[in-house]
Amino acid sequence: MIHEPASQRDPALADENRQPMSERTQKIAQRLTRIRQQKAISQREFCAKLEVSQPMMSHYERGERRIPSDLLADMAEILGVTTDELIGLRAPKKNTPEMDAETKKLWKKFQKMSQLPEHDQRAVIRLINSLSRAKVSA
């Protein structure tokens, strides 16, 4: 019995592995990366939430691999956008401004606050409110 390479048995596999991805796939990859970065989610965090390896996510974000539809839906949910927005069929609901490095750091810390017990969250919010009122008064 002669074993053919997988690419000869399944032409679609050959195309997937050898040919460059379409322009549409490239645009989806760029949009995915941009939205993830705008949301200040690191690639490592994103991979952990999706249970996808970082090398595979790099392939998706560089447009080297097509994103499976079920994973695309999970990505959209995590990023807080619709799949139509993610793949470019609809314009984003609102244009999220780019964050500078310091804002991203603060946003990540604020996101981690949701993991604190509720009473600690309230204490942090009281502290922030107190500091912001003091800043306005000054």
C-alpha positions in Angstrom: 0.0 0.0 0.0 1.4 3.4 -1.0 0.7 6.3 1.3 0.1 9.5 -0.4 1.1 12.8 1.3 -1.9 14.5 2.9 -1.7 17.3 0.4 -2.3 14.9 -2.5 -5.3 13.2 -0.8 -6.9 16.5 0.1 -6.3 19.4 -2.3 -7.8 21.9 0.2 -5.0 20.9 2.6 -2.4 21.6 0.0 -3.9 25.0 -0.7 -4.0 25.8 3.0 -0.4 24.9 3.6 1.3 26.2 0.5 -0.6 29.1 -1.0 -0.7 32.6 0.5 -3.9 33.5 2.2 -6.5 35.7 0.5 -6.6 39.5 0.9 -9.8 39.0 3.0 -7.9 36.7 5.4 -5.1 39.3 5.7 -7.6 42.1 6.5 -9.4 39.9 9.1 -6.0 39.2 10.7 -5.1 42.9 10.8 -8.5 43.8 12.2 -8.2 41.1 14.9 -4.8 42.4 16.0 -5.9 46.0 16.0 -9.1 45.3 18.1 -7.2 43.1 20.5 -4.6 45.8 21.0 -7.2 48.6 21.4 -8.8 46.5 24.1 -5.4 46.3 25.8 -5.5 42.5 25.8 -2.1 40.9 25.4 -1.7 38.1 23.0 -0.8 35.8 25.9 -4.0 36.7 27.8 -6.1 36.3 24.6 -4.6 32.8 23.9 -5.3 31.7 27.5 -8.9 32.8 27.3 -9.4 31.0 23.9 -7.3 28.0 24.9 -5.1 28.4 21.8 -1.4 28.2 21.6 0.5 31.5 21.1 2.3 30.3 17.9 -1.1 29.4 16.4 -2.5 32.9 17.4 0.5 34.4 15.7 -0.4 32.6 12.5 -3.9 33.9 12.8 -2.8 37.5 13.5 -0.3 37.4 10.6 -3.0 36.1 8.2 -1.1 32.8 7.7 -4.0 30.6 8.8 -7.7 30.9 8.5 -9.5 31.3 11.8 -12.1 28.5 12.3 -15.6 29.9 12.6 -16.2 28.6 16.2 -13.0 30.3 17.3 -13.9 33.5 15.4 -17.2 33.6 17.4 -15.3 33.1 20.7 -12.8 35.8 19.7 -15.6 38.3 19.0 -17.2 37.6 22.3 -14.0 38.1 24.3 -13.2 41.3 22.3 -16.8 42.7 22.8 -17.5 43.0 19.1 -19.7 41.1 16.7 -18.3 38.6 14.3 -19.5 40.8 11.5 -17.4 43.6 12.9 -14.4 41.3 13.3 -14.5 40.0 9.7 -15.3 43.4 8.3 -18.9 43.0 7.1 -20.0 45.8 9.4 -18.3 48.9 10.7 -17.4 48.9 14.4 -20.2 50.3 16.6 -17.9 52.9 18.0 -14.4 53.9 17.1 -12.2 53.1 20.2 -9.3 55.5 20.4 -5.8 54.1 20.5 -4.4 54.0 24.1 -0.9 55.1 25.0 1.3 52.8 26.9 0.5 54.3 30.3 -3.2 54.2 29.7 -2.9 50.5 28.7 -1.0 49.7 31.9 -3.7 51.4 34.0 -6.5 49.7 32.1 -4.9 46.3 32.7 -4.7 47.0 36.4 -8.3 48.1 36.4 -9.4 44.9 34.6 -7.6 42.9 37.2 -9.6 44.6 39.9 -12.7 42.6 38.8 -10.9 39.5 40.2 -10.9 41.1 43.7 -13.6 40.3 46.3 -16.5 42.7 46.0 -15.7 44.6 49.2 -12.1 45.2 48.0 -13.5 46.4 44.6 -15.7 48.9 46.4 -12.7 50.1 48.5 -10.7 50.7 45.3 -13.6 52.6 43.7 -13.9 54.8 46.9 -10.2 55.5 46.8 -10.3 56.5 43.1 -13.4 58.7 43.6 -11.7 60.3 46.6 -8.5 61.0 44.6 -10.3 62.3 41.6 -12.4 64.7 43.8 -9.2 65.9 45.4 -7.6 66.5 42.0 -10.7 68.5 40.8 -10.6 70.6 44.0 -7.0 71.4 43.7 
